[in-house]
């Protein structure tokens, strides 16, 4: 039976709301507010204001379509705090700023009074300024150099926009941009003199770490708690932090304070507690809603004025800042979680990664980072010392531009699009970044060419092998060789079995898995996979070719329309070009329909109806490969241009891995819906029937038990490895 929900007329809704409030509220109205007489413990309250005037869904103008809203709301908040202080109510603020966009570029030009006012309040009213990051950066996506710079420059920098530079003192607490953390951050914070991390322990989609660790007691959830990671050894104190949504969960700030004090009075909490509410400084939540007079009593609608007024008369409430509270209240209890945290939906990076633009932006950032890393590796391995000044300047320009591009603002959050002005700004930023990438590669190629011209080929038995081409290899973060891509004259890239050799003549087995001809230039690009277990440190290597290729053992490699296999792995296909299973060592690892693309459109799964499996390399030369390709018709009646699929699966002898590469173009459908009609900055024509895309799904055949859940292993950009169980059903059976 389907339930039907009908919207009530406004007057009936208000009547029901009023009845509920009377029924629930009257008994409490006759209760006396708890007093501090029975316990010495207090409820401390601190208000935090997260300042970042560089927005994803608004532009860069001083009006309500840009950062004008921030300026208006922050001025209102400062005025309210000043007014309360003049009345003898010692409420204080806890501020956090990004340095680059807000403190360095926007506020000095458009609202220098805000910086002056916060400086005054720090001196006269003991407001705190805690740390955020220099570039409001996507912290978990940064490598060590980028992450450390984002915090160090947030403390102090050459432009004078750091917290220490502007406010004279730094409260040793960091409130990460978008609450992003990953293992390795905490030890780096401690190295920089930061003792505490403010993270949401919230009951809303901004919950940060609440569902990852054990449930905290009321005393722990309102006091610093010690984080200890047994895998990395790092420790830091976490300040459980809350925002506007938690006020609704507790009805109001007054109710929340009274609930905690009741536990103190009953002896169930034997210490002081802290309610730290930190929320975006530009949120209308701080100014309050414009309600008619007869609704002004509604809790959580009157901004900072209502919040302070609601608890100012309670003798057990103390208005605090973080520095004073943390100085006298050590951590209570300990906890550990291995997951990355972020305030996106589903406790992580889902909403950051779901936009098509984010994939393009991130790819270009990583290309720039790799060009920089490659240059450093080449210079170190070839003994170029000192590095030329022109290249140092180029590296610095690339780094500075990359730090801007790594701002979370450029990736947005929940909305599927950025504001058009932000898209334009990011396009210009990435064009500059791409320019530094191209110039670094060009300078690097010129240096490598000079070095390789002097390289001495290794001694090889002339009758058995010949040297084809010298090249420079950068191992990357993993340090283990994976693939090598070389472009050389087609006349020198003839058939045969290839291998690699280093300066000393050590041979490194490899096989060509892909060859792309460039006849207009007389060139060919070879992609080789290096066989498992062979290390290749940064340095000069030589592509070599055997005079005769050894034949693989019978049946060791097979590539056909229905099967692709080596001695470890067997991939099976049906007559529609779909994978029916992937078997490793006799056990099914991936189920049917793996490795094929699909979309979820209007609640239905849509995938190509017919693909073709074409053998490309049947095993000769040490590679078995098939191509899966064909048209993609798309959803019936909604597709204006079909898509296509072109994937390549390959296997090598002696390697228990299946390599997958290729391209997919999704069907193009009619855009008959308009998103955000009332917000010109975000308005787009879209097809709202698109719900999900899966380019290469892995449908695991393995199964888990509630007592033995799946475990995710990860390695982040800091080189830290960790793992966590996918056991969120412990919080709710619906998560099973």
N, C-alpha and C positions, 0 to 999 in steps of 0.2 A: 504494500500500500504506500503510495507516495504522499508525503506530507505537503501541505500547501501553506505557504507563508504569505500573508497579506499585510501590506503597509497600512498602519492605522492613521486616520486623520490627525493633524498636529494636536488639536485640543484633547483628543482622547489619549494620545501618547503622553502628553504633559500630565493629564489627570492620573494615569496609571503610575507615572514616575513619582508624582506627589504622594499618592497613596503608599507606594513602596517606601518612600523616605519617611513618611509618618509612622508606618508600621515598624520599620527597622530603627528609626531614629528616636522616637519618643521615649522608649525605655532608657536610652542612653542620655537623653536630655535631662532626665531627673537624677542621673548619677553625678556625683561630684568628681571632678577631674582628679586623677591620682596626684598625690603630693609627694614631695621629696622627703617628707618627715620620717618615713619608715626606712629609708635606705639612703646611704651617702652617694649612691651612684647617679650619674647624670646621663641624659640623652643629648649628645652633641650633634649639631646640625651645621653642615657646610654646603655652600652653593658654588658650583663650578661652572665656568662659562668658556666654552670651546670656541675660539675665534679663528676663522679661516674665511677670508673674503674672496677667495678664488673658487668659483662654483662650477659644477657640472651642468646644472639645469637652469642657471641664470648666466647672464653675460658679464662683460667687464665695463659696465656703465654705472654712473652714480645716480641710479634711480631704482624703482622697484623691480625692474627687469634685470638688475645687476646687483652690485654690492650696496646700493642705497638702503636696502632693507636692513642689512647688517648694521650700518652706521646709525640708522634710526633706532633700532632695538637696543644696541649697546649703549647709546646715549641715555635712553630711558632707564636702563638697568643701573647705570652709574648715578643718575639723578635720584633714583629710588634708594639706593644704598646710602648716598649722602644724606638724604632726608631722614632716614631712620637713625643714622648716627647722630644727627643734630637733635633728635628726640630722645637720645640716650639709649637707644637699642643698638647694641654693639655687633650688628650683623656685618660679616666680612665676605669678600669675594675670593675665589680661587680661579685664577685666569690661566689659560694656556693659549699660545699663539703659534702659528707658523711664522718663521722669520722672513723668508724670501718674498712671498706674495703680500702678506698682510702688513708686517712691521717695516719692511724695507721699501715696498713699492706703492702700495695703495693708501694706507693710513697717513703717511707723511704728506701726501699730496692732497687727499680729500678729507681727512679728518684727523689732523695732528692733535686736536684737543683730546681725543680718546687716549692716545699714548700719554699725554700730559696728565690726564685724570687718573689713569691707572698708576703712573709713577707717584702722584700725590697720595693716592690711597695706600700704596705700598709703604710709603714713609709715615703717613699719619694714622691710618686705620688698620694697619697690619694685614692688608690683603696679601695673598700669596700669588706668585707667578711660578707655575710648574712648567716642566718642559713638554713640548710636543715634538716636532721635528722641523728642521730648517725648511724643507720643501714639501711639507705635508705629504711625504712620500709613501708609496706602497712598500712598506718596510719588509715584508716577507719575501718580496721579489728582488731585493737588493743583495748584491754580494757584499763581502766584508768591507771593502773600501767605500762603497756607496753608503752602506748603513752607518759606519762610523762617522763619515763626513756629515751625514744628515743630522746626527746628534751633536757632534762637536761644534758644527757651525750654528746649531740652534742655541748653544750655550754662548759662543762668542765667534765673531767673524770679522773680516776686514772691512765690511760695510757698516759695522756697528749696529747690526739688527738682532744680535743675540740677546737672550734673556739677561745674561750678566751685563752686557753692554748697556742695555737700556734701563734695567730696573735695579741694578746694583747687587742683587743677591739672587741665588737660584735655590728654590726649594727642591731637595733631592728626590723629586717624584716625577715620573714621566707618564703622560697620558698619550699612548701611541695613537697616531692618526688612524681613525676607524678601528681602534682597538686591535690592530694587527700585531700578532706576535708569532714567533716560531722558535723552536729550541735553538739556542745559541745567542739569541737576543739578550737573555737575562744576564749571562756572564759578561757580555759586552757593556751592558748598562752599568754593572758594578765596576768594571774597569774605568768607566768615565765618572765615577763618584755618585752614581744614582742608586739609591737604596730601595726605592719603592716603584711599583708599576700599578697604575690605576687601570683596572679592567672591569667592564660591566659584569655584575652578578645579578642579572636582571630576569624578569619574568616575561619578556617580550621578545620580538625578533632580534633585539640588540643584546642578547643574553651573553655573548662572548665566551665565558667558560662554565656557565652554570650546569650545562648538561654533560660536560666532559669529565668532571671529577665527582668525588663523593658529595653528598648533600652536606652543606655546612650547617652547624647549629646556629641559633639566633645570635649568640655572642660572637661566633666566628664570622658570620655574614655581615656584622657591623663593627668589625675591628680588622686591623691588618692580619693577614694569614700568611704563613711561611710557605713559599713554593720551593720544592726540591725535586730536581730531575735526576733519578738514579743513573740514567744512561749517560748524560753529559756532565753530571756532577755539579751543575750550576744551581745556585740558590738566590732567591730574592724575596722580599716581602711584597705581597699583592694587597692593594687597597680595594675591597669590594665596592663597586661604584654603581649608582642607580641613575635613572632618568625619569622623564615625565610619566612614562607608562607605568612605572612602579607605584606612583602616587595613586593611580586608579586602582591598582590591585589592593592597596591598603586603604582605599576610600579617599583619604586625604592625608596631608602631612601631619595634621593634628592627631588623627586616629592612629597613624603609624607610630608617632612618638609615644602616645598613651599606651599602645599595645606593648611596646618595648619596655616602658617604665613599669607596667603591670608585672612583667616577667622579672624585672629587677626587684620589685617590692615583694614578690613571692619567693625570691631567692633562686629562681631558675636561671637568672643571669646575675653573676656575682661581680660584675665590673661595669665600667662605663661603656657606652656604645656610641657609634658614629653613623649618622645617615649622611652620606656624601652624594648629593645629586649633581651630576655633571651632564650638561646638555648643550647643544649648539647655541652659541651666543646670538645668532640671528633668528632664532625660533620665536614665533609669535607667542609661544607659551610664556615667555618672560614679560610680555606686555599685557597679555590677557585678552580674552575674547570680548567683542563688543556686543554684550547681551542686553536685553531690555531690563529695566530696574527690578522686575519681579523675579528674574532668574539670576541676579547677581550673587545670590547666596550659594549657587552651585560650586562645589569644591573643585579646585584645580583649573579654574577658568579665569581667575583674577590676576594672573601673572605673579611677579616677584612680590608685589605689594600684598596680595592676598596670602601668599605662602608665609611671609614673615609675620603678618598680623595674626594669622591663625594659631601661632605657637608662642607669640611674644609674652603672653600672660602666664605661661606655664613655668612654675618655679623650678622644675627639674630639667628644663631645657637650657642649654648653653649654645650660643652661636659661636662657631669656631672656624678656624682655618685648618689646613692639613699640617702645617709645620708644627703648630703648638700641640695638636692632638697626638701626632706621631712621636713627638719628643718624649711623651710621658706614658705612652700606651704601646708596649711591645706586642709583637705578633701573637695571636692566639691560634694554636693548632697548626697543622701543615696539610698540604695537598700536593698532588701531581697530576698533570695531564700531558699527553704527548702530541695532541692535535695542534695544528695551527689555529689561531683564533682570528676572527674578523667579524665585524658587525653586519655582514651581509646576510641575506636569507640563508636558511639551513646552516647556520653557524659557520659560515666560511666564505669561500670565494666564488660560489655559484653565480651570484648576481654581478660580480665583477667580470667574470669570464664569458657571460652568455651573449654579449653583443658581438656582432661580426666585426665591428670596427676595432674592438679590443684585441682581437687576434692579429690584425694587421699592425696596430700600434706596437704590440709587444714584440712581434717578429723583427720590426725595424730597430727597436731598442736593443734586442739581443744581438743582432748583426753588428751594431755599433760597438757593443761591449766586446764581442768576439774579435773584431778588428783590432781593438785596443789591446786585448790580451795577446793576440797573435803577434803584434808588434813587439810587445815586451819580451815574449818568448824568443822571437827571432834575434832581437838585439842581445839578449842574455846569452843565447846559445852560440852566436857568431862573434861575440867579444867586441861589439861596437860600444866603446866607452870613451868619452861620455856620449850619451844620446844627443844627436844634433838639436840645437835650440829650436829650429823651426818645427821639428817633430814634437818637442816638448810642448810648444805652444798649441799645436794642433790637438795633442792629447788632452790638454787642459780645456780647450774649447769643446771638445767632444764630451768630456766629463761634465762640464757645467750644463751643456745642453741636455745631456742624458738625465741629469738630476731634475731638471725642469720637467722633462717628459715623464719621469717616474712619479709625478704627483698623482695621487688617487683621483683628483679632479678630472684628469684627462681620460679616466676610464669609467666614470660615473658609478652609479650604484644600481638601484632597482629599475629605473626607467630604461626602456630599450634603446633610447637615443640620447645623445648629448644635445645641449642647446646649439643652434647653428653657429653662433659666435664662438663657442668653445670648439666646435669641429673645425672652424676656419683657423682658429689660433693654433690648434694641435697640428693641422696640416702644414702651417708655416713652420712650426717648431720641428716637425719631423723632416721637412725639406732641408732645414739647416743641419739636422742630425745626419741625414743621408749624405749630405755634402761632406761632412767630416769623415764619414765611413769611406766614401770613395777616395778622398785624398789620402787617408791613412793607408788604404790598400795600395794605392798607386806608389806612394813613397816606399812602402814595404816591399812591393814587387820589384822596384828598381834596386833596392838594397839586396834583396835575395838573388836577383839576377847577377849582380856583381859577385856575390859570394859563391854562387853555384858555378860561375865561369872559372873559378879557381879551384873548385872541388876536385879532388883526386879520386877517380873511380876505384873501386875495390878490385883486388885480384880475383878473377873468376876463371875456371877452366874454359878456355876459348872454344873447345869442341862441344862443351855442354851448355854454355849460356853466354849471353851478351848483355851489356849495359845499354839501356834504351834512353833513359832520361834521369838526371838528378833532380831532386825536389826537396823542399823543406817541409817537415811535418811538425805540427803542434798537437801534442797529446790531449790538451784540454784538462778539465777538472778531474776526470776519472783516472787519467794516467795510463789507461790501457788502450791499445790501438783498436779501432773499430773499422772505419772506412777511410779510403784515400781516393780523391778525385783529381785527375790530371788531364790537362788538355795539351796535346802535342800534335805535330804534323802527321797527317793520315798515313803518309808513306812510311813512318816509323812506328806505327801502331798496328802492325800486321797481326795475323793470327798466331796462336801459340799459347803456351802456358806461362804465366807471369809469376814472378815472386819479387820480393823486395830485399835489399841488402843495405847494411849500414857501412860507415867508413872502414870498419875493420874487416868487412867481408862476411859478417854474420848474416845468415839468410833468414828471411821471415816469410813463411808461406802465406800466399794470398791468391785470390781468384777474382777474375773480372766478372762482375755481376751485371754490368750494364755498359753498353757502348753507344754513344750518340755521335753520328757523323755531322760535320759542318762543311758540306762540299763547297759552299760559296767562299769559304776561307781556307779550304784545304786542310782542315783540322779535324780531330776526333777527340772526344772526351771519354776517358775510361774511368769507371768507378770500380774500385777493388775492395773486397772485404778481406780483412786480415784474419787469419785463422785464430781460433781461441787460444788464449794463454800466452800470447807473444807480446812482450812489452816494447813500446816504442817511445822513449823519452823525446822531448823536443830536440830537433837536430836535423842534419842533412842525411838523406837516404837516396837510394838509387832504384829506379824501376828496371827490372831485369827480365829477360825472356829466355826460356829454355829452348834449346834447339829442337827438342822433341817433347811432346806432352805425354806424361804418363797416363795410361788409361785407368779410369776408376774401376774398382772391383765390380763384377757383374751384379746388377741389381742394386748397387749401392745408391745410385741416383736415378730417379725416374721422373719424367715430366710428360703428362698426357692430358687429354681432355677430361678424364675422370679421376686422375690421381696425380699427386705430386709428393715425392717421398725421398728421404735419405735413410740412413740406418737408425735414426732416432724418431723421426717425425713422418707422419703420413696425413696429407690433406686430401679429403675426398669431396668430389663435386657431383651434382646431379645434372640432368640434361637441360636444366634451365640456367646453368652457370652459377648455381648457389653452392656454398660450402655446406656439406651435410655433417661433417665432423672434422676435428683436428685431434689426432691420436699421437701421444708421445709414449714411447716404450710400452706399447700395448694398452695404455689407459687413455680413455677419451678425456681430453682437457677442455675442448670447446665444442658446444652443441651446434646444431643446425642453425643456419642463417647468421653465423658469425662472419666477420670480415666483410660484410656487405653493407652498403648504406641504406638508410631509410629515413623517412620523416614521419612525424605524427601530425596529421592534418585533419582538423575538425573531428578529433577523437579517434581517427582511423590511422592505422599504420599503412604507409604507402612506400613501396620500393620498386625497383625495376622488375618488370614481369619476365624479361628474357635477357640474359647475358650470355656471352660466348667465352669459352675458355680456350685459349690458343697457346699451345706449347711454343716457347721462344728459345729455350736452351734445354736440350734433352739430357744433359749430363756430361757430354764431351767438354773437355776443358775445365771440369771440376765445378760446374754450376748446373743446377736444374731450376728452370724458371717457367712460369706460365703467366699469361696476360689475361685478365678478366675485364671484358669491355662490352659496351653496348649502350643503347639509348635508354633514357628514362622518361616515360610518357607523362608522368605526373598525375595529380588528382583529376579525375574526369570532370569536365565542365568548368574547371577553374584554372586550367593551365593555358597560358598564352605562348609559352615557348618551352619545348622539352629540355631535359637535362641529359647528361651522359656520365658514364663511369669508365675509368681507365686505370685499373690497378695491376700491380705486378707483384707476384709472390715468388720467392726464391729460397733455395736450400743449398748448402754446401756440404761436402763430405766432412765428417768428423766434428760438426758443429751442431749442437742440439737446439738451434734457434731457427725460427721462421721469420724471414725478412719481408716486410710489407711496405710498399711505397706506391704512390699514384696520385691521381687527381679525381675530383668529383665536381660536377656542376649540377646544383640542384635545379629542379624545374622552376620556371618563373611563372608566378600566378598573378591573377588580376588583383589590384589593390582597390578594394571597394569600401574600406573603412578609414575613418580619420581619427587619429590618436591625438588627445590633448587639444580638442577644438578651442577651448577657452584660454590656451596658453600658446601664443604665437611662437615663443622661443622653442617650443617642443613639438608643435603641430607637424604631423606627418601623415601622408596617405600610406596605408599599410593593408596587408591581408591578415586580419586577426585570426584566421583559422590555423595559422602556423603555430604549433605548440612545442615541437622539439625536433632536433636534427641529430642523427647518429651516423657519422661518416664511416667508422670502422668499429662496429660493436663487437666486444668480446663477450660471448654468452657462455660464462664459465659452467662447466659440467660439475664442478665440485659443489658439495653441499655442506652446510654448517648446522650445528646444533646449538640450542640456547646455552648449553653448558660449554660449548666449544665454538665460539663465534669466529667469523673471519677476522683476520688481523691485517691491517694495512701497514706496510713498511714504506718509509719515505726517506729521501735524502734531499736536503734543501740547498739553497744557494750559498750557505755558509759551510757546506760540507758536513753538516751534522745529520746523523742517521737516528731515526726513532721509529716507533711503532705504536699502534693503538688498536684496540679491539672495536669492532663495529657492533656494539652491544647496547645501543640506545633504547632497546626494548625494556631495559631495567627501569627506565623512567615511565614508560607507558607501553602497554601491550600493543597499541596501535602502530608502534614503530617496528614491530616484528616483520 
